[in-house]
C-alpha cells in the first residue's frame, strides 16, 4: 500500500476518534477537514460559548514525540488563515464571534485536549 495513502487512512481514523471524543464532551461538530488552498482545519466544532477550530495530531507512541509539539508557529498561522476563511465563507461576524483554537493530541489510545492552545 502507498505509504501516503496509509498515513491518510490512519489520520482519518484518529480524526474520527477525536470527533467521537468531542461529541461525548457535548460539542456539536460543524465541519471535518475544512480545506483552503493553503491549509486545512481538522475539525470545526461548537461548544456552549465558542466556535472552536481544532487540530488533531497523532503519534503511535511517546517515543515518536509529543503530538502537541507538532503544532508549531507556522502551522498555527496556517490554521488562523483557514479559520478566517471559514468564518467569512459561512457568514460569521469575524469581530463578534467567540472563537478558540484547540489541539487534540493522541498518543497510542490516550487523548489529550488542550483548550485555547494558541
NORDABEL-V331059 format. One record per residue. N is the residue number from 1. PHI is phi in whole degrees, 0 to 359 (NA if undefined). PSI is psi as a letter, one per 30 degrees, with the letter a starting at -180 (none if undefined). D_FIRST is the distance of its C-alpha to the first C-alpha in Angstrom with 2 decimals. Layout:
N/PHI/PSI/D_FIRST
N/PHI/PSI/D_FIRST
This chain:
1/NA/k/0.00
2/302/k/3.80
3/298/e/6.12
4/293/e/8.66
5/295/e/7.27
6/299/e/6.75
7/298/e/10.21
8/296/e/11.62
9/296/e/11.04
10/296/e/12.63
11/301/e/15.28
12/297/e/16.10
13/299/e/16.63
14/284/f/18.99
15/296/e/20.71
16/297/e/21.44
17/297/e/22.89
18/295/e/25.00
19/299/e/26.23
20/299/e/27.35
21/303/e/29.00
22/294/e/30.86
23/299/e/32.00
24/298/f/33.35
25/271/g/35.30
26/96/g/36.85
27/282/k/34.95
28/263/k/34.50
29/271/k/31.11
30/263/e/31.84
31/199/k/28.54
32/237/k/24.92
33/60/h/23.02
34/288/k/26.07
35/246/k/25.13
36/242/a/27.50
37/298/e/27.14
38/247/f/26.83
39/204/l/25.68
40/214/k/24.51
41/248/k/26.13
42/296/e/23.94
43/219/k/26.79
44/246/k/30.31
45/223/l/32.60
46/233/k/36.31
47/252/a/38.38
48/295/f/42.15
49/239/e/42.94
50/246/k/40.00
51/271/k/37.34
52/245/k/34.50
53/257/k/31.59
54/237/k/28.94
55/260/k/26.16
56/248/k/23.62
57/232/k/22.14
58/236/k/20.12
59/225/k/20.01
60/298/e/18.83
61/210/l/22.19
62/298/f/25.37
63/296/f/24.60
64/268/g/22.11
65/105/l/24.93
66/281/k/26.58
67/297/f/24.52
68/293/f/27.83
69/287/f/28.40
70/283/f/25.42
71/264/i/27.54
72/277/a/29.67
73/301/e/32.48
74/299/e/30.44
75/295/e/28.02
76/300/e/31.15
77/298/e/32.73
78/295/e/29.81
79/294/e/29.86
80/302/e/33.64
81/297/e/33.37
82/294/e/30.87
83/296/e/33.21
84/298/e/36.14
85/299/e/34.31
86/299/e/33.57
87/302/e/37.20
88/295/e/38.60
89/293/f/36.48
90/264/g/37.37
91/81/g/41.05
92/287/k/41.50
93/280/j/44.49
94/301/e/42.83
95/284/f/46.01
96/248/f/46.63
97/274/k/43.27
98/283/j/42.62
99/239/l/39.15
100/212/k/37.27
101/245/j/34.09
102/246/l/32.30
103/231/k/29.31
104/250/j/27.44
105/255/k/25.94
106/241/k/23.80
107/237/j/23.57
108/61/c/22.15
109/248/g/23.92
110/272/k/26.87
111/249/k/27.46
112/240/k/29.98
113/249/j/31.44
114/255/j/33.45
115/278/k/35.78
116/62/h/37.15
117/295/f/34.79
118/204/none/35.79
